[in-house]
Amino acid sequence: MVHYGDIFKYIIETPFGVSIATAEAVLMRKSQNIRKNKMTITVKIKNVFGTDKIYPVCDKAKTFARLTETKTLTSYAINNIKALGYTIEVQAQTL
């Protein structure tokens, strides 16, 4: 949600000719980038004896694993993490 006070502040701080729609679009992009950075966890998938396991990579993902008291994250945990608004990024496998 964009607060119109923020839009007017942005317009005052920018050169003349910027429309409210442009200022709103800029603010929306900035807020989406902030949300993306804060609400993303990184995991990697390894196949262990024929079973795919989801290992946490970033600190936030490791925190979720500690909360579930496991070294890996289950699909149930991943679904609940998504329900909290997080985006899951899967780290590319290397050979």
N, C-alpha and C positions, 0 to 999 in steps of 0.2 A: 504494500500500500504506500502510495506517495503522499506525503504531506505537502499541501499547497504552499505553506510557509517556506518550505525548502525550495520549491520551484521558484518562487519570487526572489528568494535570496540568491539563487543561482543566476537568475536573469539580471539582477542588479550587478553582480560581480562579473558578468561577461560583457563583451562589446555589444553595441547596438545592432539590431537586426536579428537577434536570436528569438525565435518564436517560443511560446509557452509549450507547444507540442514537442519542439526539439529539446527544450530543457527537460521536459518530463521524460523523454526517451533516454537522454543521457543519464538522468538519475535512476531510471529503471535498470539500465545496463550496469551501472555502478553497484546497485543493491543486489543484482543477480550475481555479479562477480564476487561480492563479499559473501553472499550465502553459499555460493559454490565452494569457495575456499574453506569456509568454516564447517560445512555440512557434508564433507566427503571423507570416506575412509578408504584405505588401500589394502587389498588382500592379495594373496597369491594362492593358486590352486595347484596342489601336488597330488599325483596319483600314488597311493600307498597300498600295495598288494591288491590292486584292482579297484580300490575305493578312492574317490576324489575327496580330499581334505582341504578345508579352507583355512589358510594360515594368515594371521594378522601381520601386516607390514609396518604401517604407521603407528604412532603412539596412541591415537584415538582407538584404532582397531585393537591394539594390545590391551587397552583399558577395558574394552568390551569383553575381551577374552578373560581378563581377570575377574570381571563381574560375574561371568558365567562359570568361573573356576575351572576353565579348560584351556588347553594350549591351542585348540582349533575352534573355529566358529561353526556351529551347525547351521543347516538351512533354516531351522526354526529361529535361531538367533539373528541370522541375516534378515529374515522377514520382519522381525520386530525392530531391528535397527532401521530398516527402510520405513517402517511405520512411524518412527520418530522424525522422519524427514531427511535422513542421511542418504547420500548417493554412494553406491559401492563401485569403486574402480578396481578392476582386476589387473594386476601387474602381469606384463607379458612374460611367458615362459622362455627361458634361455636353454639352449642345448649345450 
